[in-house]
């Protein structure tokens, strides 16, 4: 951005600044997002309000346009990286204030598969929607998934695969969870280019995320449903 069309973010009202941050997120402008977060915090905004109103709402707009084919993966990755920069400032503050989390997710690509763009996109979009995300990386045998869910006690286990040869490994993980009697404790979501709804149902997953934006919406729905079920049981 050249100096002459450099917008003075501090001259904007709160409402204008939040709208500008939505635009900057959309355009993947990392420095502007960091500055916007700093200004809102200086003006007395709570970290949670900055997260939800400026960042999460901005990423929601990105997610809608990604779903509708207006934005593509490279652009969404730029938006997600800008979001990540803003989150870098907010995360420690959110931890201090005990801000509510939508839920927690462990995600990783399955054994034999080293593809991670889709998984990274889902991780960033989930984080952008207010989830705590633990990304265990690529090429994960069942032991890695079990260790991660044991350590982090997530609401959701997410598995990704980009190869037709590796996608059956998702069933290995689910079957092992069934054997250990822990399958019903977690929401299992799967995703990746060669997968589809039928495959997801056949292996016993709870949901198939067609893309990152859809995955976020499904995750929110599944979490809400789980909470309602637990409340009903408690009641």
N, C-alpha and C positions, 0 to 999 in steps of 0.2 A: 504494500500500500504506500503510495507516494505521500510526501509530507503535505502537499496541498489539498489532497482529498482525505487527509487524516482527520477523522471525526474526534472532537473532544468529548469523550464519554462523560467526563465530570460535569459538562454543561447540561446534560440531559436530566429530566425528572426521573424519578424511580420507574414510573410506568414506561417512559420512552426508552430508558436504559434496558429494561427487561425485554422489550420488543427488539431493540438493537441486538441484544445478546442472542435472541432466537435467530436473527438474520446471520449473526457472526458464526453461530454453531452450524447453521445450514451451509455456510461457506467454508467451514473448517478453519476458522481464524483463531488459532490457539492463544496468541498473545492478548488479543482483544477480550477473549473469554476470561483469562486470568485477571486482566485489569477490571473487567466488569464485576467479577466475584469480589475483588478487593474493595471496590467502591461501595457495593451494596453492604458488605460487612462493616465498613467504616460508617455507613449511614444507619447502622443499628439493626440491620436485618439479621434474623437468626440464620445459622447455617442451614437449617432444615428448609426454611422459606426460600433461600437462595437456590438450594438443590431442586426443590419441587417446582417453583415458579419460573426460574430462569433456565435451569439445565434440563430437568426432566421434561418440561413442557416443550422446550426447543427440540429435544431428541424425539419427542412424540411426533412432531411435525415432520422431522427427517424420516422417521419410521413409516409414516403414512405415504410419503412420496416415494420411498424405497419400495414399499409394497405395491404401489400403483405404477411402478416402472418409470417414474420421472427422474429419480436418482438411481445411480448404480453403485456397485460395491466400492470402487476407489473413492468416490465422493463420500459415501457413508463412513468409510474408514477414516477419512479426514475429519469428518464431524465428530466421530467417536474419539479420535485423538484429542480434539479440542476439548471435548467433554471431560476426558481423562485429566487434562491439565487443570481444569477447574476443580475436578474432584480431588486432585492432589492437595489443594488448599483446604477443601471442605472436610476431607475424611477425618483428620485428627480432631477437628472441632466437633464433628458429628459424634465421634466416639466419646468425647468429653461430655457432651450434652445428653448423651443417651437417646439420640433421635430415633424415632421408630423406623424399623426396617420393614420393607414389604415382605421379605422372606430371605432365605439363604439357599444358594445353589452351589453344588460341586459339579464341575463340567470338565470333560476331557475327551480327546479323540481315542478310539479303541486301538487295541493291540494290532500291530502290523500296518497301521495307517499313520502317516506323518503329515497329513494335511491339516492346516490350522486356521486358514483365513475365515472360513465360516464359523468355526468355534470362537475365534477371537471377536468376530463381529457380534455374535450372540452374547458373549461375555460383556462386551462394552455396552451393548444396548440394554442388557439386563441391569447392569450397574447404573446405567443412565435412568432406568425406571425405578431405582431405589432399592434394588436387591443387593445383598452382600454376595459376591461371587468368588469362589475359590477355584481357580483354573489349574488343573493338574497336568496340563500339557498334552503331548501327543504319545502315541504308541503305548497305551496303558493296558497291561494285563489286568485280569479281574482283581488281583491282590491290591493293586493301586486304588481301584474304586472302593474296595471294602475298607482299606486303611483310611481313606479320605472321609468316608461317611462315618466311620467310627470316631475319627478325631473331630470332625467339624459338625456332626449331627445336623445336616442340612434338611431343608424341606424338600428340595428337588435334587435328583441326580440326573445330569444331562450327559448324553453320549452322542458323539459325532463320528461319522464315517463318510469318506468320499469314494471308496472303492467297493464294487460289488463283492469283491473277495473278502473284505474285512467286515462288512455290515452284519453277517451272521454272528460275529463275536458278541454283538449286543445281547443276543439271546443267552449266550454263555454267562454273561454278567447277571442277567435277570434270573436265570435258573439257579445260579449260585445263591443269590439273595433269597430265593424261595426255599432252597435247602436249609439255609441258615435261619429261616423263620423271620427274616427282617424285611421281606419284600413290601408288605403292607404299611411299613413305617415311613416309606418314602414315595414321593411322586417321581416316576421315571419318565423323562422326556427324551426323544431321540430325533436326530436331524442329519441332513446331508443330502447331496444331490441325487444319489441313486435310490433313496428311500421313498416310500409313499405310505399313505394311511393304512393300506391293507397289510403291509409288512410290519408296521408299528403294532397293529392289533394282533397279528400272528405271533409275534415274539412276546406279547404280554406287556408292552409299554402302556403308559397312561395317555401319552399324547405324542403326535408327530408335528414338529415345527417346520413348516414348509420353508420359511425364511426367518431372519432375525426378528423382524417386526411382528410376525404372526406368533413367534415363540414367546415374545414378551407378553402379548395379550393372553395367550393360552396359560402361561405361567401364573398370571394374576388371577385368572378365573379359577384355576385348579387350587391355588392357595386359599382363595376365598371359600371355595367349596369345602376344602379340608377343615378350615376353621369353623365353618358352620356345622359340619358333622360332629366335630369335637365338642362344640358348644351344646349341640343337641343331646349328645351322650351324657355330658356333664349335668345337663339340665334334667 
